[in-house]
Amino acid sequence: MASHFVRCTGNALFSTVQRLPQDVLNRAHALPEKRRERFLIARQLLAQLMQRIYGIHDLPALTTGPSGRPRFIDTQLPDFSIAYAGNTVGVLLADEGGCAGLDMEIVRAHSRQTQDALTQDLSSGEKAWINAQQDFMEAVTQLWTLRQSILKLTDDAQHTTLQLHPAAGRLRSSVLPDIQAVCDAEPTLVWSCALSPSVERLSLWEIDAQQQWQPLHDVEMSKPNLGPRSLRLTSLVTTPSAAPCRPADFSIALSVRR
């Protein structure tokens, strides 16, 4: 089973919006200009993903969950997640029946005040792990991005359900029993995708300035070495019959290679 992550950089809208329903366009017009552009680009990315993967030509009807996260009204359609970082917009589409949590952050783009806010609530174990890495801010950004991608699946704004123990290679959530995540640090961008444990491959795509789809690479989730700046997390106890992303306790092993 595979999930798909597509992103584009830049503020130019796609040349056509006919795949977007009128209620999406109406909501976009009520937003400030910058938010409107990102809003429309994200939904156009989602529409193109649905056409490419499932052959659905028009974006299905959307609603929002209790936390404001968008989702399809038809619960038979796949889960998805949207993230923004600077002028980069990304969409993660889950495999059928799975879950998807995406977060992206720009490394070294934050003010000193924001950096302090990112680290003030970290545990002593997290701080020790960060201080042991070669790049302090990259490590801070990786843990933050990783945490946010998983928390998008829990609707936990207070971060009380998730504990990270990076030095021990563990994290624990009180609401997710079975999850896997992959996080990668590129020269300027850190992204993290939280997915169901059944996902075997994550396909990465980028849309260039000519609005052409360019395949980046596929992440084989079972491979032990995903890259020198990648983090891979897998559940310690995974049973084939377990329902993905259902509330319960779980632990995750963290593999770090630098």
C-alpha positions as CSV (number, residue, x, y, z in Angstrom):
1,M,0.0,0.0,0.0
2,A,1.2,3.5,-0.8
3,S,0.6,7.1,0.2
4,H,1.5,10.2,-1.8
5,F,3.0,13.5,-0.8
6,V,3.0,16.4,-3.4
7,R,4.2,19.9,-2.9
8,C,4.7,23.1,-4.9
9,T,6.6,26.3,-4.2
10,G,5.5,29.7,-5.3
11,N,2.3,31.8,-5.2
12,A,1.1,31.3,-8.7
13,L,-2.3,29.7,-8.9
14,F,-2.8,26.8,-11.3
15,S,-4.2,27.9,-14.6
16,T,-7.6,26.2,-14.0
17,V,-9.8,25.8,-11.0
18,Q,-12.7,23.9,-12.7
19,R,-12.0,20.8,-10.5
20,L,-12.9,22.9,-7.4
21,P,-16.6,23.0,-6.2
22,Q,-18.3,26.3,-5.9
23,D,-18.4,26.2,-2.1
24,V,-14.6,26.0,-2.0
25,L,-14.3,29.0,-4.3
26,N,-16.8,30.9,-2.2
27,R,-14.9,30.2,1.0
28,A,-11.6,31.2,-0.7
29,H,-13.0,34.6,-1.7
30,A,-13.7,35.4,1.9
31,L,-10.1,35.0,2.9
32,P,-7.3,37.6,2.8
33,E,-5.3,37.5,-0.4
34,K,-2.2,35.5,0.8
35,R,-4.4,32.9,2.7
36,R,-6.7,32.7,-0.3
37,E,-3.8,31.7,-2.7
38,R,-2.5,29.1,-0.3
39,F,-6.0,27.8,0.3
40,L,-6.8,27.4,-3.4
41,I,-3.3,25.9,-4.3
42,A,-3.7,23.3,-1.5
43,R,-7.2,22.2,-2.8
44,Q,-6.0,22.2,-6.4
45,L,-3.1,19.9,-5.3
46,L,-5.6,17.7,-3.6
47,A,-7.8,17.6,-6.7
48,Q,-4.9,16.7,-8.9
49,L,-3.9,14.0,-6.6
50,M,-7.4,12.5,-6.5
51,Q,-7.4,12.5,-10.3
52,R,-3.9,11.0,-10.7
53,I,-4.4,8.3,-8.1
54,Y,-8.1,7.5,-8.3
55,G,-9.3,9.0,-11.6
56,I,-11.7,11.4,-9.9
57,H,-11.9,14.5,-12.1
58,D,-13.7,16.9,-9.7
59,L,-12.7,17.5,-6.1
60,P,-15.2,15.7,-3.8
61,A,-17.2,17.7,-1.3
62,L,-15.3,18.7,1.8
63,T,-16.1,19.4,5.4
64,T,-14.1,20.1,8.6
65,G,-13.5,18.1,11.7
66,P,-13.8,19.4,15.3
67,S,-10.3,20.9,15.1
68,G,-11.0,22.6,11.8
69,R,-9.0,20.1,9.8
70,P,-10.5,19.6,6.3
71,R,-11.7,16.1,5.2
72,F,-14.0,14.5,2.6
73,I,-17.6,14.3,3.5
74,D,-17.7,10.8,2.0
75,T,-16.0,8.7,4.6
76,Q,-15.1,6.0,2.0
77,L,-12.7,8.4,0.4
78,P,-9.1,8.5,1.7
79,D,-7.8,10.7,4.5
80,F,-5.5,13.7,3.6
81,S,-3.5,16.4,5.3
82,I,-2.4,19.9,4.2
83,A,0.6,21.8,5.4
84,Y,2.3,25.2,4.6
85,A,5.8,26.3,5.1
86,G,6.8,29.7,3.8
87,N,5.6,29.7,0.2
88,T,5.6,25.9,-0.1
89,V,2.2,24.1,0.0
90,G,2.1,20.4,0.6
91,V,-0.7,17.7,0.5
92,L,-0.4,14.2,1.9
93,L,-2.9,11.6,0.6
94,A,-3.3,8.5,2.7
95,D,-3.8,5.0,1.4
96,E,-7.4,3.7,1.4
97,G,-8.6,3.2,4.9
98,G,-5.5,4.8,6.4
99,C,-4.7,8.1,8.0
100,A,-2.4,11.0,7.1
101,G,-0.7,13.8,9.1
102,L,1.6,16.2,7.3
103,D,3.7,19.0,8.7
104,M,6.4,21.1,7.1
105,E,8.8,23.8,8.6
106,I,11.5,26.0,7.2
107,V,14.8,25.6,9.0
108,R,16.4,28.7,10.5
109,A,13.4,30.9,9.4
110,H,12.2,31.6,12.9
111,S,13.0,34.5,15.2
112,R,14.8,34.0,18.5
113,Q,11.5,34.4,20.3
114,T,9.9,31.6,18.2
115,Q,13.0,29.4,18.7
116,D,12.6,29.8,22.4
117,A,8.9,28.9,22.2
118,L,9.8,25.7,20.2
119,T,12.1,24.5,23.0
120,Q,10.6,25.8,26.2
121,D,8.2,22.8,26.7
122,L,10.6,20.1,25.6
123,S,11.5,17.4,28.0
124,S,15.1,17.0,29.4
125,G,15.5,13.9,27.2
126,E,14.5,15.8,24.1
127,K,16.8,18.6,24.9
128,A,19.7,16.2,25.5
129,W,19.1,14.5,22.1
130,I,19.0,17.9,20.3
131,N,22.2,19.0,22.0
132,A,23.9,15.8,20.8
133,Q,23.0,16.5,17.1
134,Q,25.4,18.3,14.7
135,D,22.8,21.0,13.8
136,F,20.9,22.4,16.8
137,M,18.1,24.2,14.9
138,E,17.7,21.4,12.4
139,A,17.2,18.9,15.3
140,V,14.7,21.2,17.0
141,T,12.8,21.6,13.8
142,Q,12.8,17.9,13.2
143,L,11.3,17.1,16.6
144,W,8.7,19.9,16.3
145,T,7.7,18.8,12.8
146,L,7.5,15.2,13.8
147,R,5.4,16.0,16.8
148,Q,3.0,18.2,14.8
149,S,2.5,15.6,12.0
150,I,1.4,13.0,14.6
151,L,-0.7,15.4,16.6
152,K,-2.7,16.3,13.5
153,L,-4.2,12.8,13.8
154,T,-5.3,13.3,17.4
155,D,-6.9,16.8,17.5
156,D,-4.8,17.5,20.6
157,A,-4.0,21.2,20.6
158,Q,-2.4,21.0,24.1
159,H,0.2,18.2,23.2
160,T,-0.8,16.3,26.3
161,T,-1.3,12.9,24.6
162,L,2.2,12.6,23.0
163,Q,5.5,12.0,24.7
164,L,8.8,11.8,22.8
165,H,11.9,10.0,24.0
166,P,14.3,10.4,21.1
167,A,17.5,9.2,22.8
168,A,15.8,5.9,23.7
169,G,14.1,5.7,20.3
170,R,10.6,5.9,21.6
171,L,7.5,8.0,21.7
172,R,4.2,7.3,23.3
173,S,0.6,8.5,22.5
174,S,-2.4,7.9,24.7
175,V,-4.7,7.9,21.7
176,L,-2.9,6.3,18.8
177,P,-2.1,2.5,19.1
178,D,-0.4,2.0,15.8
179,I,1.3,4.6,13.6
180,Q,4.5,5.1,11.6
181,A,6.1,8.3,10.6
182,V,9.0,9.5,8.4
183,C,10.7,12.8,8.7
184,D,13.4,14.3,6.5
185,A,15.6,17.4,6.7
186,E,16.4,19.0,3.4
187,P,18.7,22.0,3.0
188,T,15.9,24.5,3.9
189,L,12.8,22.4,4.5
190,V,11.9,19.8,7.1
191,W,8.8,17.6,6.4
192,S,7.2,14.8,8.4
193,C,4.5,12.4,7.3
194,A,2.5,10.3,9.9
195,L,0.9,7.3,8.3
196,S,-0.9,4.0,9.0
197,P,1.5,1.1,9.8
198,S,0.3,-0.8,6.7
199,V,1.8,1.8,4.3
200,E,4.8,0.3,2.6
201,R,5.8,3.1,0.3
202,L,5.6,6.9,0.3
203,S,5.8,8.5,-3.1
204,L,7.1,12.1,-3.2
205,W,6.2,14.5,-6.0
206,E,6.9,18.2,-6.7
207,I,5.1,20.5,-9.1
208,D,7.6,22.8,-10.9
209,A,7.2,26.3,-12.2
210,Q,5.7,25.0,-15.4
211,Q,3.1,23.1,-13.3
212,Q,4.6,19.8,-14.4
213,W,4.6,16.8,-12.0
214,Q,8.2,15.8,-11.1
215,P,8.8,12.6,-9.2
216,L,11.3,13.1,-6.4
217,H,11.8,9.6,-5.0
218,D,9.9,6.8,-3.3
219,V,10.5,6.1,0.4
220,E,10.4,2.4,1.1
221,M,9.1,2.4,4.7
222,S,10.6,-1.0,5.6
223,K,14.2,0.0,4.7
224,P,16.4,0.6,7.7
225,N,18.4,3.4,6.1
226,L,16.2,6.2,4.5
227,G,18.9,8.8,4.3
228,P,21.6,10.6,6.4
229,R,19.2,13.2,7.8
230,S,16.0,11.1,8.0
231,L,14.1,9.9,11.0
232,R,11.9,6.8,10.7
233,L,9.4,5.7,13.3
234,T,7.6,2.4,13.5
235,S,5.3,0.9,16.1
236,L,7.0,-1.6,18.4
237,V,3.9,-3.8,18.6
238,T,2.1,-4.1,15.3
239,T,-0.5,-6.8,14.6
240,P,-2.0,-7.3,11.1
241,S,-5.5,-7.3,12.5
242,A,-5.1,-4.0,14.4
243,A,-7.1,-1.1,13.1
244,P,-4.8,1.7,12.1
245,C,-5.1,5.0,14.0
246,R,-7.6,3.9,16.5
247,P,-7.4,5.3,20.0
248,A,-5.2,3.4,22.4
249,D,-1.6,3.4,23.8
250,F,1.4,2.6,21.7
251,S,5.1,2.9,21.5
252,I,7.3,3.8,18.5
253,A,10.9,3.1,17.7
254,L,13.0,5.9,16.3
255,S,15.8,5.3,13.9
256,V,18.3,8.1,13.6
257,R,21.1,8.3,11.0
258,R,23.3,11.3,10.4
